[in-house]
Amino acid sequence: MPTPNEKLADTIPEAAHRLSISRTRIFAELKAGRLQAVRAGGRTLIPRTAQQDWLDALPKVRAEVDIFEP
């Protein structure tokens, strides 16, 4: 359950910043149906739960693979 001051959804620029991806990637994920959004008046919002679902659906990196090795 969110705390009283915790946001339930982010604008597209906020979600892009929070997920460390570009706005273009946000739009691509929305178009592909992998990320869900809602409309509130003229604003498009990405619920925090949808952001977490998107992250959870990403491919997992194996722990024994050094992802920082060039």
CHARMM-style PDB file with segment names, atoms N, HN, CA, C and O in Angstrom:
ATOM      1  N   MET     1       0.849  -1.185   0.000  1.00  0.00      PROA
ATOM      2  CA  MET     1       0.000   0.000   0.000  1.00  0.00      PROA
ATOM      3  C   MET     1       0.888   1.240   0.000  1.00  0.00      PROA
ATOM      4  O   MET     1       1.805   1.339   0.815  1.00  0.00      PROA
ATOM      5  N   PRO     2       0.631   2.183  -0.898  1.00  0.00      PROA
ATOM      6  CA  PRO     2       1.469   3.380  -0.949  1.00  0.00      PROA
ATOM      7  C   PRO     2       1.278   4.250   0.298  1.00  0.00      PROA
ATOM      8  O   PRO     2       0.205   4.281   0.900  1.00  0.00      PROA
ATOM      9  N   THR     3       2.333   4.942   0.657  1.00  0.00      PROA
ATOM     10  HN  THR     3       3.205   4.917   0.168  1.00  0.00      PROA
ATOM     11  CA  THR     3       2.241   5.891   1.756  1.00  0.00      PROA
ATOM     12  C   THR     3       1.465   7.111   1.270  1.00  0.00      PROA
ATOM     13  O   THR     3       1.320   7.293   0.061  1.00  0.00      PROA
ATOM     14  N   PRO     4       0.958   7.957   2.178  1.00  0.00      PROA
ATOM     15  CA  PRO     4       0.140   9.108   1.758  1.00  0.00      PROA
ATOM     16  C   PRO     4       0.820  10.041   0.759  1.00  0.00      PROA
ATOM     17  O   PRO     4       0.141  10.631  -0.082  1.00  0.00      PROA
ATOM     18  N   ASN     5       2.124  10.184   0.829  1.00  0.00      PROA
ATOM     19  HN  ASN     5       2.675   9.705   1.512  1.00  0.00      PROA
ATOM     20  CA  ASN     5       2.832  11.106  -0.070  1.00  0.00      PROA
ATOM     21  C   ASN     5       3.414  10.420  -1.298  1.00  0.00      PROA
ATOM     22  O   ASN     5       4.015  11.086  -2.141  1.00  0.00      PROA
ATOM     23  N   GLU     6       3.253   9.113  -1.421  1.00  0.00      PROA
ATOM     24  HN  GLU     6       2.765   8.572  -0.737  1.00  0.00      PROA
ATOM     25  CA  GLU     6       3.827   8.377  -2.548  1.00  0.00      PROA
ATOM     26  C   GLU     6       2.934   8.517  -3.779  1.00  0.00      PROA
ATOM     27  O   GLU     6       1.719   8.333  -3.704  1.00  0.00      PROA
ATOM     28  N   LYS     7       3.554   8.844  -4.910  1.00  0.00      PROA
ATOM     29  HN  LYS     7       4.541   8.993  -4.971  1.00  0.00      PROA
ATOM     30  CA  LYS     7       2.819   8.959  -6.165  1.00  0.00      PROA
ATOM     31  C   LYS     7       2.408   7.582  -6.662  1.00  0.00      PROA
ATOM     32  O   LYS     7       3.146   6.610  -6.500  1.00  0.00      PROA
ATOM     33  N   LEU     8       1.231   7.503  -7.267  1.00  0.00      PROA
ATOM     34  HN  LEU     8       0.631   8.293  -7.398  1.00  0.00      PROA
ATOM     35  CA  LEU     8       0.741   6.248  -7.821  1.00  0.00      PROA
ATOM     36  C   LEU     8       1.075   6.107  -9.299  1.00  0.00      PROA
ATOM     37  O   LEU     8       1.072   4.998  -9.833  1.00  0.00      PROA
ATOM     38  N   ALA     9       1.367   7.239  -9.973  1.00  0.00      PROA
ATOM     39  HN  ALA     9       1.370   8.140  -9.539  1.00  0.00      PROA
ATOM     40  CA  ALA     9       1.656   7.222 -11.408  1.00  0.00      PROA
ATOM     41  C   ALA     9       2.582   8.377 -11.749  1.00  0.00      PROA
ATOM     42  O   ALA     9       2.666   9.362 -11.017  1.00  0.00      PROA
ATOM     43  N   ASP    10       3.275   8.241 -12.869  1.00  0.00      PROA
ATOM     44  HN  ASP    10       3.207   7.440 -13.464  1.00  0.00      PROA
ATOM     45  CA  ASP    10       4.205   9.254 -13.344  1.00  0.00      PROA
ATOM     46  C   ASP    10       3.830   9.687 -14.749  1.00  0.00      PROA
ATOM     47  O   ASP    10       3.234   8.920 -15.507  1.00  0.00      PROA
ATOM     48  N   THR    11       4.184  10.927 -15.096  1.00  0.00      PROA
ATOM     49  HN  THR    11       4.667  11.550 -14.481  1.00  0.00      PROA
ATOM     50  CA  THR    11       4.067  11.360 -16.483  1.00  0.00      PROA
ATOM     51  C   THR    11       5.101  10.598 -17.305  1.00  0.00      PROA
ATOM     52  O   THR    11       5.960   9.918 -16.743  1.00  0.00      PROA
ATOM     53  N   ILE    12       5.027  10.702 -18.606  1.00  0.00      PROA
ATOM     54  HN  ILE    12       4.329  11.254 -19.063  1.00  0.00      PROA
ATOM     55  CA  ILE    12       5.986   9.993 -19.454  1.00  0.00      PROA
ATOM     56  C   ILE    12       7.426  10.437 -19.171  1.00  0.00      PROA
ATOM     57  O   ILE    12       8.291   9.575 -19.018  1.00  0.00      PROA
ATOM     58  N   PRO    13       7.724  11.744 -19.095  1.00  0.00      PROA
ATOM     59  CA  PRO    13       9.104  12.120 -18.767  1.00  0.00      PROA
ATOM     60  C   PRO    13       9.546  11.625 -17.383  1.00  0.00      PROA
ATOM     61  O   PRO    13      10.696  11.224 -17.207  1.00  0.00      PROA
ATOM     62  N   GLU    14       8.643  11.652 -16.413  1.00  0.00      PROA
ATOM     63  HN  GLU    14       7.708  11.978 -16.555  1.00  0.00      PROA
ATOM     64  CA  GLU    14       8.989  11.163 -15.073  1.00  0.00      PROA
ATOM     65  C   GLU    14       9.258   9.664 -15.086  1.00  0.00      PROA
ATOM     66  O   GLU    14      10.218   9.199 -14.472  1.00  0.00      PROA
ATOM     67  N   ALA    15       8.416   8.908 -15.782  1.00  0.00      PROA
ATOM     68  HN  ALA    15       7.636   9.286 -16.281  1.00  0.00      PROA
ATOM     69  CA  ALA    15       8.604   7.458 -15.865  1.00  0.00      PROA
ATOM     70  C   ALA    15       9.905   7.123 -16.587  1.00  0.00      PROA
ATOM     71  O   ALA    15      10.625   6.209 -16.184  1.00  0.00      PROA
ATOM     72  N   ALA    16      10.206   7.859 -17.648  1.00  0.00      PROA
ATOM     73  HN  ALA    16       9.622   8.602 -17.975  1.00  0.00      PROA
ATOM     74  CA  ALA    16      11.463   7.626 -18.372  1.00  0.00      PROA
ATOM     75  C   ALA    16      12.650   7.861 -17.442  1.00  0.00      PROA
ATOM     76  O   ALA    16      13.596   7.073 -17.434  1.00  0.00      PROA
ATOM     77  N   HSD    17      12.607   8.912 -16.679  1.00  0.00      PROA
ATOM     78  HN  HSD    17      11.838   9.552 -16.686  1.00  0.00      PROA
ATOM     79  CA  HSD    17      13.694   9.207 -15.738  1.00  0.00      PROA
ATOM     80  C   HSD    17      13.777   8.125 -14.661  1.00  0.00      PROA
ATOM     81  O   HSD    17      14.864   7.646 -14.340  1.00  0.00      PROA
ATOM     82  N   ARG    18      12.647   7.750 -14.117  1.00  0.00      PROA
ATOM     83  HN  ARG    18      11.763   8.139 -14.378  1.00  0.00      PROA
ATOM     84  CA  ARG    18      12.607   6.747 -13.050  1.00  0.00      PROA
ATOM     85  C   ARG    18      13.113   5.393 -13.527  1.00  0.00      PROA
ATOM     86  O   ARG    18      13.774   4.683 -12.770  1.00  0.00      PROA
ATOM     87  N   LEU    19      12.812   5.023 -14.778  1.00  0.00      PROA
ATOM     88  HN  LEU    19      12.275   5.600 -15.393  1.00  0.00      PROA
ATOM     89  CA  LEU    19      13.232   3.735 -15.335  1.00  0.00      PROA
ATOM     90  C   LEU    19      14.588   3.801 -16.031  1.00  0.00      PROA
ATOM     91  O   LEU    19      15.102   2.780 -16.489  1.00  0.00      PROA
ATOM     92  N   SER    20      15.166   4.992 -16.111  1.00  0.00      PROA
ATOM     93  HN  SER    20      14.749   5.821 -15.738  1.00  0.00      PROA
ATOM     94  CA  SER    20      16.465   5.206 -16.776  1.00  0.00      PROA
ATOM     95  C   SER    20      16.440   4.796 -18.240  1.00  0.00      PROA
ATOM     96  O   SER    20      17.379   4.180 -18.744  1.00  0.00      PROA
ATOM     97  N   ILE    21      15.340   5.150 -18.921  1.00  0.00      PROA
ATOM     98  HN  ILE    21      14.577   5.651 -18.512  1.00  0.00      PROA
ATOM     99  CA  ILE    21      15.230   4.918 -20.360  1.00  0.00      PROA
ATOM    100  C   ILE    21      14.746   6.213 -21.008  1.00  0.00      PROA
ATOM    101  O   ILE    21      14.311   7.134 -20.317  1.00  0.00      PROA
ATOM    102  N   SER    22      14.824   6.278 -22.320  1.00  0.00      PROA
ATOM    103  HN  SER    22      15.178   5.529 -22.882  1.00  0.00      PROA
ATOM    104  CA  SER    22      14.419   7.493 -23.024  1.00  0.00      PROA
ATOM    105  C   SER    22      12.901   7.567 -23.183  1.00  0.00      PROA
ATOM    106  O   SER    22      12.195   6.565 -23.065  1.00  0.00      PROA
ATOM    107  N   ARG    23      12.421   8.777 -23.452  1.00  0.00      PROA
ATOM    108  HN  ARG    23      12.994   9.591 -23.547  1.00  0.00      PROA
ATOM    109  CA  ARG    23      11.000   8.957 -23.750  1.00  0.00      PROA
ATOM    110  C   ARG    23      10.623   8.148 -24.990  1.00  0.00      PROA
ATOM    111  O   ARG    23       9.532   7.580 -25.058  1.00  0.00      PROA
ATOM    112  N   THR    24      11.519   8.098 -25.960  1.00  0.00      PROA
ATOM    113  HN  THR    24      12.405   8.559 -25.905  1.00  0.00      PROA
ATOM    114  CA  THR    24      11.275   7.326 -27.181  1.00  0.00      PROA
ATOM    115  C   THR    24      11.058   5.855 -26.848  1.00  0.00      PROA
ATOM    116  O   THR    24      10.178   5.210 -27.418  1.00  0.00      PROA
ATOM    117  N   ARG    25      11.856   5.326 -25.929  1.00  0.00      PROA
ATOM    118  HN  ARG    25      12.571   5.850 -25.466  1.00  0.00      PROA
ATOM    119  CA  ARG    25      11.701   3.922 -25.520  1.00  0.00      PROA
ATOM    120  C   ARG    25      10.372   3.712 -24.803  1.00  0.00      PROA
ATOM    121  O   ARG    25       9.724   2.682 -24.984  1.00  0.00      PROA
ATOM    122  N   ILE    26       9.961   4.690 -23.986  1.00  0.00      PROA
ATOM    123  HN  ILE    26      10.487   5.527 -23.839  1.00  0.00      PROA
ATOM    124  CA  ILE    26       8.656   4.616 -23.318  1.00  0.00      PROA
ATOM    125  C   ILE    26       7.553   4.474 -24.368  1.00  0.00      PROA
ATOM    126  O   ILE    26       6.695   3.598 -24.263  1.00  0.00      PROA
ATOM    127  N   PHE    27       7.584   5.349 -25.384  1.00  0.00      PROA
ATOM    128  HN  PHE    27       8.281   6.061 -25.469  1.00  0.00      PROA
ATOM    129  CA  PHE    27       6.557   5.302 -26.431  1.00  0.00      PROA
ATOM    130  C   PHE    27       6.599   3.980 -27.186  1.00  0.00      PROA
ATOM    131  O   PHE    27       5.549   3.433 -27.524  1.00  0.00      PROA
ATOM    132  N   ALA    28       7.790   3.458 -27.457  1.00  0.00      PROA
ATOM    133  HN  ALA    28       8.643   3.903 -27.183  1.00  0.00      PROA
ATOM    134  CA  ALA    28       7.914   2.177 -28.159  1.00  0.00      PROA
ATOM    135  C   ALA    28       7.330   1.043 -27.319  1.00  0.00      PROA
ATOM    136  O   ALA    28       6.648   0.167 -27.851  1.00  0.00      PROA
ATOM    137  N   GLU    29       7.589   1.052 -26.027  1.00  0.00      PROA
ATOM    138  HN  GLU    29       8.143   1.763 -25.594  1.00  0.00      PROA
ATOM    139  CA  GLU    29       7.065   0.015 -25.139  1.00  0.00      PROA
ATOM    140  C   GLU    29       5.545   0.118 -25.019  1.00  0.00      PROA
ATOM    141  O   GLU    29       4.861  -0.904 -24.953  1.00  0.00      PROA
ATOM    142  N   LEU    30       5.013   1.335 -24.990  1.00  0.00      PROA
ATOM    143  HN  LEU    30       5.568   2.165 -25.044  1.00  0.00      PROA
ATOM    144  CA  LEU    30       3.561   1.533 -24.971  1.00  0.00      PROA
ATOM    145  C   LEU    30       2.929   0.994 -26.254  1.00  0.00      PROA
ATOM    146  O   LEU    30       1.926   0.282 -26.216  1.00  0.00      PROA
ATOM    147  N   LYS    31       3.532   1.345 -27.382  1.00  0.00      PROA
ATOM    148  HN  LYS    31       4.348   1.923 -27.413  1.00  0.00      PROA
ATOM    149  CA  LYS    31       2.999   0.920 -28.681  1.00  0.00      PROA
ATOM    150  C   LYS    31       3.019  -0.611 -28.817  1.00  0.00      PROA
ATOM    151  O   LYS    31       2.106  -1.209 -29.388  1.00  0.00      PROA
ATOM    152  N   ALA    32       4.084  -1.231 -28.278  1.00  0.00      PROA
ATOM    153  HN  ALA    32       4.825  -0.745 -27.815  1.00  0.00      PROA
ATOM    154  CA  ALA    32       4.210  -2.687 -28.358  1.00  0.00      PROA
ATOM    155  C   ALA    32       3.313  -3.401 -27.342  1.00  0.00      PROA
ATOM    156  O   ALA    32       3.167  -4.622 -27.399  1.00  0.00      PROA
ATOM    157  N   GLY    33       2.714  -2.652 -26.416  1.00  0.00      PROA
ATOM    158  HN  GLY    33       2.832  -1.660 -26.369  1.00  0.00      PROA
ATOM    159  CA  GLY    33       1.843  -3.254 -25.421  1.00  0.00      PROA
ATOM    160  C   GLY    33       2.571  -3.842 -24.228  1.00  0.00      PROA
ATOM    161  O   GLY    33       1.959  -4.520 -23.402  1.00  0.00      PROA
ATOM    162  N   ARG    34       3.873  -3.592 -24.125  1.00  0.00      PROA
ATOM    163  HN  ARG    34       4.370  -3.041 -24.796  1.00  0.00      PROA
ATOM    164  CA  ARG    34       4.646  -4.128 -23.009  1.00  0.00      PROA
ATOM    165  C   ARG    34       4.589  -3.240 -21.768  1.00  0.00      PROA
ATOM    166  O   ARG    34       4.926  -3.678 -20.668  1.00  0.00      PROA
ATOM    167  N   LEU    35       4.159  -1.988 -21.951  1.00  0.00      PROA
ATOM    168  HN  LEU    35       3.885  -1.633 -22.845  1.00  0.00      PROA
ATOM    169  CA  LEU    35       4.018  -1.036 -20.856  1.00  0.00      PROA
ATOM    170  C   LEU    35       2.621  -0.443 -20.965  1.00  0.00      PROA
ATOM    171  O   LEU    35       2.172  -0.099 -22.058  1.00  0.00      PROA
ATOM    172  N   GLN    36       1.942  -0.323 -19.846  1.00  0.00      PROA
ATOM    173  HN  GLN    36       2.307  -0.601 -18.957  1.00  0.00      PROA
ATOM    174  CA  GLN    36       0.572   0.151 -19.829  1.00  0.00      PROA
ATOM    175  C   GLN    36       0.506   1.596 -19.337  1.00  0.00      PROA
ATOM    176  O   GLN    36       1.276   1.998 -18.464  1.00  0.00      PROA
ATOM    177  N   ALA    37      -0.410   2.364 -19.898  1.00  0.00      PROA
ATOM    178  HN  ALA    37      -1.035   2.038 -20.607  1.00  0.00      PROA
ATOM    179  CA  ALA    37      -0.618   3.760 -19.509  1.00  0.00      PROA
ATOM    180  C   ALA    37      -2.109   4.017 -19.331  1.00  0.00      PROA
ATOM    181  O   ALA    37      -2.954   3.256 -19.802  1.00  0.00      PROA
ATOM    182  N   VAL    38      -2.402   5.102 -18.642  1.00  0.00      PROA
ATOM    183  HN  VAL    38      -1.715   5.720 -18.259  1.00  0.00      PROA
ATOM    184  CA  VAL    38      -3.786   5.554 -18.472  1.00  0.00      PROA
ATOM    185  C   VAL    38      -3.850   7.024 -18.855  1.00  0.00      PROA
ATOM    186  O   VAL    38      -2.841   7.729 -18.844  1.00  0.00      PROA
ATOM    187  N   ARG    39      -5.057   7.478 -19.195  1.00  0.00      PROA
ATOM    188  HN  ARG    39      -5.877   6.905 -19.205  1.00  0.00      PROA
ATOM    189  CA  ARG    39      -5.264   8.886 -19.530  1.00  0.00      PROA
ATOM    190  C   ARG    39      -6.023   9.550 -18.398  1.00  0.00      PROA
ATOM    191  O   ARG    39      -7.001   8.998 -17.894  1.00  0.00      PROA
ATOM    192  N   ALA    40      -5.584  10.718 -18.000  1.00  0.00      PROA
ATOM    193  HN  ALA    40      -4.789  11.167 -18.409  1.00  0.00      PROA
ATOM    194  CA  ALA    40      -6.270  11.529 -16.999  1.00  0.00      PROA
ATOM    195  C   ALA    40      -6.422  12.912 -17.616  1.00  0.00      PROA
ATOM    196  O   ALA    40      -5.503  13.729 -17.567  1.00  0.00      PROA
ATOM    197  N   GLY    41      -7.586  13.165 -18.195  1.00  0.00      PROA
ATOM    198  HN  GLY    41      -8.333  12.501 -18.234  1.00  0.00      PROA
ATOM    199  CA  GLY    41      -7.762  14.403 -18.944  1.00  0.00      PROA
ATOM    200  C   GLY    41      -6.857  14.367 -20.155  1.00  0.00      PROA
ATOM    201  O   GLY    41      -6.942  13.440 -20.960  1.00  0.00      PROA
ATOM    202  N   GLY    42      -5.999  15.348 -20.301  1.00  0.00      PROA
ATOM    203  HN  GLY    42      -5.930  16.101 -19.647  1.00  0.00      PROA
ATOM    204  CA  GLY    42      -5.064  15.388 -21.417  1.00  0.00      PROA
ATOM    205  C   GLY    42      -3.707  14.794 -21.105  1.00  0.00      PROA
ATOM    206  O   GLY    42      -2.800  14.830 -21.938  1.00  0.00      PROA
ATOM    207  N   ARG    43      -3.565  14.253 -19.919  1.00  0.00      PROA
ATOM    208  HN  ARG    43      -4.302  14.224 -19.243  1.00  0.00      PROA
ATOM    209  CA  ARG    43      -2.265  13.720 -19.502  1.00  0.00      PROA
ATOM    210  C   ARG    43      -2.212  12.212 -19.650  1.00  0.00      PROA
ATOM    211  O   ARG    43      -3.186  11.513 -19.367  1.00  0.00      PROA
ATOM    212  N   THR    44      -1.072  11.719 -20.093  1.00  0.00      PROA
ATOM    213  HN  THR    44      -0.281  12.287 -20.323  1.00  0.00      PROA
ATOM    214  CA  THR    44      -0.819  10.281 -20.124  1.00  0.00      PROA
ATOM    215  C   THR    44       0.028   9.963 -18.905  1.00  0.00      PROA
ATOM    216  O   THR    44       1.079  10.565 -18.683  1.00  0.00      PROA
ATOM    217  N   LEU    45      -0.446   9.009 -18.121  1.00  0.00      PROA
ATOM    218  HN  LEU    45      -1.300   8.520 -18.301  1.00  0.00      PROA
ATOM    219  CA  LEU    45       0.272   8.617 -16.911  1.00  0.00      PROA
ATOM    220  C   LEU    45       0.633   7.143 -16.967  1.00  0.00      PROA
ATOM    221  O   LEU    45      -0.127   6.321 -17.478  1.00  0.00      PROA
ATOM    222  N   ILE    46       1.794   6.826 -16.438  1.00  0.00      PROA
ATOM    223  HN  ILE    46       2.411   7.495 -16.023  1.00  0.00      PROA
ATOM    224  CA  ILE    46       2.252   5.445 -16.346  1.00  0.00      PROA
ATOM    225  C   ILE    46       2.160   5.047 -14.870  1.00  0.00      PROA
ATOM    226  O   ILE    46       2.954   5.522 -14.058  1.00  0.00      PROA
ATOM    227  N   PRO    47       1.199   4.181 -14.511  1.00  0.00      PROA
ATOM    228  CA  PRO    47       1.099   3.764 -13.113  1.00  0.00      PROA
ATOM    229  C   PRO    47       2.398   3.110 -12.632  1.00  0.00      PROA
ATOM    230  O   PRO    47       3.076   2.420 -13.393  1.00  0.00      PROA
ATOM    231  N   ARG    48       2.726   3.333 -11.383  1.00  0.00      PROA
ATOM    232  HN  ARG    48       2.176   3.894 -10.765  1.00  0.00      PROA
ATOM    233  CA  ARG    48       3.941   2.735 -10.814  1.00  0.00      PROA
ATOM    234  C   ARG    48       3.863   1.205 -10.885  1.00  0.00      PROA
ATOM    235  O   ARG    48       4.881   0.542 -11.086  1.00  0.00      PROA
ATOM    236  N   THR    49       2.666   0.648 -10.720  1.00  0.00      PROA
ATOM    237  HN  THR    49       1.840   1.187 -10.556  1.00  0.00      PROA
ATOM    238  CA  THR    49       2.533  -0.805 -10.808  1.00  0.00      PROA
ATOM    239  C   THR    49       2.864  -1.296 -12.220  1.00  0.00      PROA
ATOM    240  O   THR    49       3.459  -2.361 -12.380  1.00  0.00      PROA
ATOM    241  N   ALA    50       2.482  -0.523 -13.244  1.00  0.00      PROA
ATOM    242  HN  ALA    50       1.999   0.343 -13.113  1.00  0.00      PROA
ATOM    243  CA  ALA    50       2.805  -0.889 -14.633  1.00  0.00      PROA
ATOM    244  C   ALA    50       4.304  -0.798 -14.870  1.00  0.00      PROA
ATOM    245  O   ALA    50       4.869  -1.613 -15.600  1.00  0.00      PROA
ATOM    246  N   GLN    51       4.948   0.181 -14.261  1.00  0.00      PROA
ATOM    247  HN  GLN    51       4.490   0.842 -13.668  1.00  0.00      PROA
ATOM    248  CA  GLN    51       6.401   0.304 -14.383  1.00  0.00      PROA
ATOM    249  C   GLN    51       7.092  -0.910 -13.767  1.00  0.00      PROA
ATOM    250  O   GLN    51       8.033  -1.455 -14.345  1.00  0.00      PROA
ATOM    251  N   GLN    52       6.621  -1.332 -12.588  1.00  0.00      PROA
ATOM    252  HN  GLN    52       5.857  -0.889 -12.119  1.00  0.00      PROA
ATOM    253  CA  GLN    52       7.211  -2.498 -11.932  1.00  0.00      PROA
ATOM    254  C   GLN    52       6.958  -3.764 -12.742  1.00  0.00      PROA
ATOM    255  O   GLN    52       7.848  -4.607 -12.862  1.00  0.00      PROA
ATOM    256  N   ASP    53       5.757  -3.909 -13.299  1.00  0.00      PROA
ATOM    257  HN  ASP    53       5.034  -3.224 -13.202  1.00  0.00      PROA
ATOM    258  CA  ASP    53       5.447  -5.067 -14.147  1.00  0.00      PROA
ATOM    259  C   ASP    53       6.370  -5.116 -15.349  1.00  0.00      PROA
ATOM    260  O   ASP    53       6.844  -6.188 -15.725  1.00  0.00      PROA
ATOM    261  N   TRP    54       6.632  -3.951 -15.964  1.00  0.00      PROA
ATOM    262  HN  TRP    54       6.247  -3.080 -15.658  1.00  0.00      PROA
ATOM    263  CA  TRP    54       7.517  -3.885 -17.129  1.00  0.00      PROA
ATOM    264  C   TRP    54       8.928  -4.328 -16.737  1.00  0.00      PROA
ATOM    265  O   TRP    54       9.560  -5.114 -17.443  1.00  0.00      PROA
ATOM    266  N   LEU    55       9.410  -3.816 -15.610  1.00  0.00      PROA
ATOM    267  HN  LEU    55       8.897  -3.177 -15.037  1.00  0.00      PROA
ATOM    268  CA  LEU    55      10.746  -4.208 -15.139  1.00  0.00      PROA
ATOM    269  C   LEU    55      10.811  -5.710 -14.872  1.00  0.00      PROA
ATOM    270  O   LEU    55      11.783  -6.368 -15.244  1.00  0.00      PROA
ATOM    271  N   ASP    56       9.784  -6.247 -14.233  1.00  0.00      PROA
ATOM    272  HN  ASP    56       8.995  -5.712 -13.931  1.00  0.00      PROA
ATOM    273  CA  ASP    56       9.762  -7.674 -13.901  1.00  0.00      PROA
ATOM    274  C   ASP    56       9.749  -8.552 -15.137  1.00  0.00      PROA
ATOM    275  O   ASP    56      10.221  -9.688 -15.091  1.00  0.00      PROA
ATOM    276  N   ALA    57       9.211  -8.041 -16.256  1.00  0.00      PROA
ATOM    277  HN  ALA    57       8.828  -7.118 -16.294  1.00  0.00      PROA
ATOM    278  CA  ALA    57       9.120  -8.826 -17.492  1.00  0.00      PROA
ATOM    279  C   ALA    57      10.402  -8.788 -18.325  1.00  0.00      PROA
ATOM    280  O   ALA    57      10.529  -9.540 -19.291  1.00  0.00      PROA
ATOM    281  N   LEU    58      11.348  -7.925 -17.966  1.00  0.00      PROA
ATOM    282  HN  LEU    58      11.245  -7.314 -17.181  1.00  0.00      PROA
ATOM    283  CA  LEU    58      12.599  -7.841 -18.720  1.00  0.00      PROA
ATOM    284  C   LEU    58      13.415  -9.116 -18.537  1.00  0.00      PROA
ATOM    285  O   LEU    58      13.308  -9.780 -17.507  1.00  0.00      PROA
ATOM    286  N   PRO    59      14.237  -9.463 -19.543  1.00  0.00      PROA
ATOM    287  CA  PRO    59      15.077 -10.650 -19.409  1.00  0.00      PROA
ATOM    288  C   PRO    59      16.031 -10.504 -18.220  1.00  0.00      PROA
ATOM    289  O   PRO    59      16.553  -9.422 -17.953  1.00  0.00      PROA
ATOM    290  N   LYS    60      16.240 -11.588 -17.532  1.00  0.00      PROA
ATOM    291  HN  LYS    60      15.816 -12.467 -17.749  1.00  0.00      PROA
ATOM    292  CA  LYS    60      17.130 -11.598 -16.375  1.00  0.00      PROA
ATOM    293  C   LYS    60      18.577 -11.808 -16.816  1.00  0.00      PROA
ATOM    294  O   LYS    60      18.847 -12.524 -17.780  1.00  0.00      PROA
ATOM    295  N   VAL    61      19.489 -11.182 -16.106  1.00  0.00      PROA
ATOM    296  HN  VAL    61      19.270 -10.600 -15.323  1.00  0.00      PROA
ATOM    297  CA  VAL    61      20.920 -11.336 -16.371  1.00  0.00      PROA
ATOM    298  C   VAL    61      21.448 -12.391 -15.411  1.00  0.00      PROA
ATOM    299  O   VAL    61      21.187 -12.329 -14.210  1.00  0.00      PROA
ATOM    300  N   ARG    62      22.186 -13.352 -15.935  1.00  0.00      PROA
ATOM    301  HN  ARG    62      22.397 -13.402 -16.911  1.00  0.00      PROA
ATOM    302  CA  ARG    62      22.759 -14.393 -15.084  1.00  0.00      PROA
ATOM    303  C   ARG    62      23.826 -13.786 -14.189  1.00  0.00      PROA
ATOM    304  O   ARG    62      24.622 -12.964 -14.645  1.00  0.00      PROA
ATOM    305  N   ALA    63      23.854 -14.174 -12.942  1.00  0.00      PROA
ATOM    306  HN  ALA    63      23.208 -14.841 -12.572  1.00  0.00      PROA
ATOM    307  CA  ALA    63      24.769 -13.623 -11.952  1.00  0.00      PROA
ATOM    308  C   ALA    63      26.231 -13.926 -12.297  1.00  0.00      PROA
ATOM    309  O   ALA    63      27.110 -13.117 -12.000  1.00  0.00      PROA
ATOM    310  N   GLU    64      26.500 -15.067 -12.910  1.00  0.00      PROA
ATOM    311  HN  GLU    64      25.785 -15.724 -13.151  1.00  0.00      PROA
ATOM    312  CA  GLU    64      27.886 -15.412 -13.192  1.00  0.00      PROA
ATOM    313  C   GLU    64      28.457 -14.701 -14.422  1.00  0.00      PROA
ATOM    314  O   GLU    64      29.649 -14.823 -14.706  1.00  0.00      PROA
ATOM    315  N   VAL    65      27.640 -13.981 -15.135  1.00  0.00      PROA
ATOM    316  HN  VAL    65      26.672 -13.882 -14.905  1.00  0.00      PROA
ATOM    317  CA  VAL    65      28.100 -13.240 -16.289  1.00  0.00      PROA
ATOM    318  C   VAL    65      28.516 -11.845 -15.826  1.00  0.00      PROA
ATOM    319  O   VAL    65      27.745 -11.161 -15.153  1.00  0.00      PROA
ATOM    320  N   ASP    66      29.711 -11.427 -16.175  1.00  0.00      PROA
ATOM    321  HN  ASP    66      30.337 -11.983 -16.722  1.00  0.00      PROA
ATOM    322  CA  ASP    66      30.184 -10.113 -15.801  1.00  0.00      PROA
ATOM    323  C   ASP    66      29.635  -9.109 -16.817  1.00  0.00      PROA
ATOM    324  O   ASP    66      30.166  -8.998 -17.922  1.00  0.00      PROA
ATOM    325  N   ILE    67      28.593  -8.386 -16.458  1.00  0.00      PROA
ATOM    326  HN  ILE    67      28.162  -8.476 -15.560  1.00  0.00      PROA
ATOM    327  CA  ILE    67      27.947  -7.476 -17.389  1.00  0.00      PROA
ATOM    328  C   ILE    67      28.759  -6.217 -17.632  1.00  0.00      PROA
ATOM    329  O   ILE    67      28.453  -5.448 -18.543  1.00  0.00      PROA
ATOM    330  N   PHE    68      29.783  -6.000 -16.835  1.00  0.00      PROA
ATOM    331  HN  PHE    68      30.031  -6.625 -16.095  1.00  0.00      PROA
ATOM    332  CA  PHE    68      30.593  -4.794 -16.991  1.00  0.00      PROA
ATOM    333  C   PHE    68      31.865  -5.051 -17.790  1.00  0.00      PROA
ATOM    334  O   PHE    68      32.642  -4.127 -18.027  1.00  0.00      PROA
ATOM    335  N   GLU    69      32.082  -6.275 -18.202  1.00  0.00      PROA
ATOM    336  HN  GLU    69      31.450  -7.026 -18.010  1.00  0.00      PROA
ATOM    337  CA  GLU    69      33.279  -6.616 -18.974  1.00  0.00      PROA
ATOM    338  C   GLU    69      33.092  -6.167 -20.412  1.00  0.00      PROA
ATOM    339  O   GLU    69      32.060  -6.458 -21.017  1.00  0.00      PROA
ATOM    340  N   PRO    70      34.076  -5.458 -20.979  1.00  0.00      PROA
ATOM    341  CA  PRO    70      33.933  -4.973 -22.373  1.00  0.00      PROA
ATOM    342  C   PRO    70      33.904  -6.084 -23.401  1.00  0.00      PROA
ATOM    343  OT1 PRO    70      33.789  -5.816 -24.597  1.00  0.00      PROA
TER     344      PRO     70
END
